[in-house]
Amino acid sequence: MVYEVPSVALAARILKLLSRYKYRDCTLTEIAERLSVSKTTCLRVLRTLEREDFVRFNPETKRYSLGPYLIPLGNRAAELNQRIASAMAELRVVAEKTALTSVLVQRLRDDRLIYIASAEPPDVRVRITVSVGQQFPITGGAFGKCFLAYDEESAWRRWTAGGLKAFTPNTIVDPERFEESLREVRRKGYAVTHAELTSGISAVAVPIFNRAGQVELVMACLAVTSQLNEEREQCAISQLRASAARLSEWSGYPISMERKDGELDP
């Protein structure tokens, strides 16, 4: 069942209407008629949007237009979309150089992840295909470890206290081993798992940081476990770390690419 808050839905429809060139400057009556709502309801939502600077009201013309707060909001959205576009460009490079399916993962909620982009290698007979938009739990596999490893260690107890779910026979369900695997990810700057989330599928993943030092995205390569030898694994690690370092730096995070022990310095 889809739940909807009527006033929020109407606010969104009003903003969408005013964003169109033809309706960029409308009276209350025009907005209410166009959206097929009562003027009383429409006015109540418009006044709330005006107080929050999402719309502007001209008392002389009695017309509403988009408000000033949408400018920084739009700039922020454009900045984020540009980062996603840059990440997708890097994703294609990684897929081509590793000959592995490469994916971009975002933290949808505290406990859920989602594929937001994928790139398949050219001229490869056996490949893994993922569905963009597919969601999965954060405690399964390399993707989640890249997010969780940089949370406060005290937060890890939330995931281990209630028991860890086994997705495959390889899933780490022992709390101590799980927490140690997160520490290892933090030390190395990347995660490698073999059939921990999906049987027969291995993943190599790296975090992408924002300017505040938080993990904003995770980039990863997927492989059939039986076909991921040491050489291919190291190639994926190298390519992913290089791309993640570039994307993190472009986001404003001052990342040092190499430490003397060869590990990523987050």
C-alpha positions in Angstrom: 0.0 0.0 0.0 1.3 3.5 -0.9 0.8 6.1 1.8 0.5 9.8 0.9 0.4 12.9 2.9 -2.1 15.1 1.0 -0.6 18.5 2.0 2.9 17.4 1.1 1.7 15.9 -2.2 0.0 19.2 -3.0 3.1 21.3 -2.1 5.1 19.1 -4.5 2.5 19.6 -7.3 2.5 23.4 -6.7 6.3 23.6 -7.0 6.3 21.4 -10.2 3.6 23.7 -11.7 5.4 26.9 -10.9 8.6 25.4 -12.3 7.1 25.3 -15.8 7.7 28.3 -17.9 4.0 28.7 -18.9 2.9 28.8 -15.2 5.9 30.5 -13.7 3.7 33.3 -12.4 0.2 32.3 -11.2 -2.6 33.6 -9.1 -4.2 31.5 -6.3 -7.3 30.8 -8.6 -5.1 29.7 -11.5 -3.1 27.3 -9.3 -6.2 25.9 -7.6 -8.0 25.4 -10.9 -5.0 23.9 -12.7 -4.5 21.4 -9.8 -8.2 20.7 -9.3 -8.1 21.6 -5.5 -10.1 24.0 -3.4 -8.8 27.5 -3.1 -8.9 27.2 0.7 -6.6 24.2 0.7 -4.4 25.6 -1.9 -4.0 28.9 0.0 -3.0 27.1 3.2 -0.2 25.2 1.4 0.9 28.2 -0.5 1.3 30.3 2.7 3.3 27.5 4.3 5.6 27.4 1.2 5.9 31.2 1.3 6.9 31.2 5.0 9.7 28.6 4.1 10.8 30.7 1.1 9.8 28.0 -1.4 7.4 30.3 -3.1 7.2 34.1 -3.4 4.0 36.1 -3.3 3.8 39.5 -5.1 1.1 41.5 -3.1 0.7 44.0 -6.1 0.0 41.4 -8.8 -1.4 38.8 -6.4 0.7 36.2 -8.1 2.9 33.4 -6.9 6.3 32.3 -8.2 9.1 30.1 -7.1 10.9 31.3 -4.0 14.6 32.2 -3.3 15.4 29.1 -1.2 15.0 26.9 -4.3 18.2 28.4 -5.7 20.6 26.9 -3.1 18.5 23.8 -3.0 18.7 23.5 -6.8 22.5 24.1 -6.7 22.9 21.4 -4.2 20.9 18.9 -6.3 22.9 19.9 -9.4 26.1 19.4 -7.4 25.0 15.9 -6.3 23.8 14.9 -9.8 27.2 16.1 -11.2 29.0 13.9 -8.7 26.8 10.9 -9.7 27.6 11.6 -13.3 31.3 11.7 -12.6 31.0 8.5 -10.6 29.2 6.8 -13.5 32.0 7.9 -15.9 34.5 6.3 -13.5 32.3 3.2 -13.3 32.6 2.7 -17.0 36.3 3.0 -16.9 36.6 0.4 -14.1 34.3 -2.0 -16.0 36.4 -1.7 -19.1 39.8 -2.1 -17.4 38.8 -4.9 -15.1 36.5 -6.8 -17.5 34.0 -7.0 -14.5 30.5 -5.7 -13.9 30.9 -2.5 -11.9 28.2 -1.0 -9.7 27.6 2.1 -7.7 25.8 1.7 -4.4 24.1 4.2 -2.1 22.8 4.0 1.4 19.1 4.3 1.0 18.3 4.0 4.7 20.2 3.1 7.8 19.9 -0.6 7.1 19.3 -0.7 3.4 21.4 -0.2 0.3 20.4 0.3 -3.3 22.1 -0.1 -6.7 22.0 3.4 -8.4 24.2 2.6 -11.4 26.0 -0.3 -13.2 28.4 -0.7 -16.1 29.0 -4.0 -17.9 32.4 -4.7 -19.5 32.5 -4.9 -23.3 33.3 -8.1 -25.2 32.9 -10.4 -22.2 30.9 -13.6 -22.7 30.2 -14.3 -19.0 29.0 -11.3 -17.1 26.9 -10.4 -14.1 23.8 -8.3 -14.6 22.3 -6.3 -11.8 19.0 -4.3 -11.7 19.4 -0.6 -10.9 17.0 0.2 -8.1 17.4 -3.2 -6.4 17.7 -3.0 -2.7 19.5 -5.3 -0.2 20.5 -5.3 3.5 23.5 -3.5 4.7 25.0 -6.4 6.7 25.4 -8.6 3.7 28.7 -8.5 1.7 31.4 -6.0 0.7 29.1 -3.0 -0.1 27.7 -2.8 3.4 31.0 -3.3 5.0 32.4 -0.2 3.3 29.6 1.8 4.8 29.6 0.3 8.2 33.3 0.3 8.6 33.4 4.1 8.9 30.4 4.3 11.3 31.3 4.7 15.0 32.2 1.3 16.4 29.5 1.7 19.1 26.9 1.7 16.2 28.1 -1.8 15.2 26.5 -3.2 18.2 23.1 -2.5 16.8 23.7 -4.9 14.0 25.3 -7.6 16.0 23.2 -7.5 19.2 20.1 -8.9 17.5 22.0 -11.5 15.6 23.3 -11.4 12.0 21.3 -12.9 9.2 23.0 -15.6 7.2 22.3 -15.0 3.5 24.6 -17.8 2.4 26.8 -20.4 4.1 29.7 -17.9 3.8 28.0 -15.0 5.6 29.8 -14.0 8.7 27.3 -14.3 11.6 29.7 -14.3 14.5 29.6 -10.8 16.1 33.3 -10.7 16.9 34.4 -11.9 13.4 32.0 -9.4 11.8 33.3 -6.5 13.7 36.9 -7.5 13.0 36.1 -7.7 9.3 34.9 -4.1 9.5 38.1 -3.0 11.2 40.0 -4.7 8.4 38.1 -2.8 5.8 38.9 0.5 7.7 42.6 -0.4 7.8 42.8 -1.4 4.2 40.4 1.0 2.6 38.5 -1.7 0.7 36.4 -4.8 1.2 36.6 -8.2 -0.6 33.9 -10.8 0.0 33.3 -14.2 -1.5 29.7 -15.4 -1.7 28.7 -13.7 1.5 25.5 -12.1 0.1 24.8 -14.2 -3.0 26.1 -17.7 -3.5 28.8 -17.9 -6.2 29.3 -14.2 -6.4 32.3 -12.3 -5.1 32.6 -8.5 -4.7 35.4 -6.0 -4.4 34.3 -2.7 -3.0 35.7 0.7 -2.0 34.2 3.7 -0.3 33.8 7.2 -1.8 33.9 10.0 0.7 32.3 13.4 0.8 34.0 16.5 2.0 32.9 15.8 5.6 34.7 12.4 5.5 31.5 10.4 5.4 31.0 7.5 3.0 28.6 8.9 0.4 28.8 6.1 -2.2 30.4 2.7 -2.6 31.9 1.5 -5.9 32.4 -2.2 -6.5 33.2 -4.9 -9.0 31.2 -8.2 -9.1 32.6 -11.5 -10.3 31.8 -15.2 -10.4 33.7 -16.5 -7.4 35.3 -19.4 -9.4 36.7 -16.9 -12.0 38.1 -14.3 -9.6 41.8 -15.3 -9.2 44.4 -13.3 -7.3 45.5 -11.3 -10.3 42.0 -10.2 -11.3 41.2 -9.4 -7.7 44.3 -7.2 -7.3 43.5 -5.5 -10.6 39.9 -4.7 -9.4 41.3 -3.3 -6.1 43.8 -1.1 -7.9 41.3 0.3 -10.4 38.6 0.9 -7.8 40.9 2.6 -5.3 42.2 4.9 -8.0 38.7 5.9 -9.1 37.4 6.3 -5.5 40.4 8.5 -4.7 39.6 10.8 -7.6 35.9 11.0 -6.8 36.5 11.6 -3.1 38.9 14.5 -4.0 36.5 15.9 -6.5 33.9 15.9 -3.7 36.3 18.0 -1.5 37.7 15.3 0.6 41.5 15.6 1.0 42.4 12.0 0.5 46.0 10.8 0.5 46.1 8.0 -2.1 48.9 5.9 -0.7 50.4 5.2 2.7 53.7 3.6 3.2 52.1 0.2 3.7 50.2 0.6 0.5 46.8 1.0 2.1 44.2 3.7 1.3 44.4 6.5 3.9 40.7 7.5 4.5 
